[in-house]
Amino acid sequence: MIQVTIPLIPGGDGIPLIPADHVTALLRTIAVDWVRSADTDDPSVDRQTVESLAGVLDELADSIDVECIALASAPGGPASDRG
């Protein structure tokens, strides 16, 4: 079983935020952990289902990465603030 520590950053409105790179890393780590768990010879584990679910998590992580890149690359986005 994996153990992950994720930092929380307070937003301007006081709502805690999680850095996107930590979220995507967590999703990918869970996907890998599931696939490794499915490598056991437990007959109750449907390997195809586990791989499908892990693929969904990877796709979600990829989607978050793409959205963050688009946001950072947009005119007036966070990347333009760095000067």
N, C-alpha and C positions, 0 to 999 in steps of 0.2 A: 504494500500500500504506500502511496506517495504522501509526502508531507510538503506543503508549500506555504511560504509566508509571503503575503502580498501587502505592500504598504498602502495606506489610505492617505490621501492628500485632501485637506479641507478646501472646498471650492469657495468662491467669493460669497456665496449665499449660505455657507455653513454645511452644505451637503457633502459628505465624503465622496471622493472620486478615486478610482483605481486607474493607474497608468495603463494605457492600451497595450503596451508591449508585455506587461505582466499578465493581462487577461488572455492575450493570444498565446503566450507561453504556457499558461495554465491549461487552456483548451487543448493544446498540442500534447502536453504532458499527460493529461487524462486519456487522450486517444491512444497514446503509446502504451500507457499502463493497462488499458482495456485489452489491447491486442496481445500484450505479454501475458496477461491473465488467461486469455483464451488459448494460449499455447499449452496450457495444462491439458491433460488427457481426460478432463471431466466431461462425460457424455452429456451433461445437462447444458453445456455451453454450446450455443450455435455460432460457430466461427464466422459464418457468412454475415449473420446479424451484427455481431461485434465489429467486424470490419466495416460494415455499412455505417454503423453509428459512429465509429472512429472517423470515417471519411466525412461525415456530416460536421463533426467538430473541427476537422482540418479545414473544410470549406468555410465554416463560419470564421475561423481565425484568419484565413486568407481574405475574406470579405472585410473584416475589421481593419486589417493591414491596408487594403486598397483604399478604404474610406479615409483612413488617417493620412495616407500619402496624398490623396486628393485634397483634403482639408489643408494640410501643411503647404501644398504647392499652389493653392489658389491665391490670386492677388488679394492682398489684405489679410491672408491667413497667418497662422503663427510663424511660419518660416520668414515671412516678409518683415516681421517685427525685429528680427535679429540684425538687420542692417547689413 
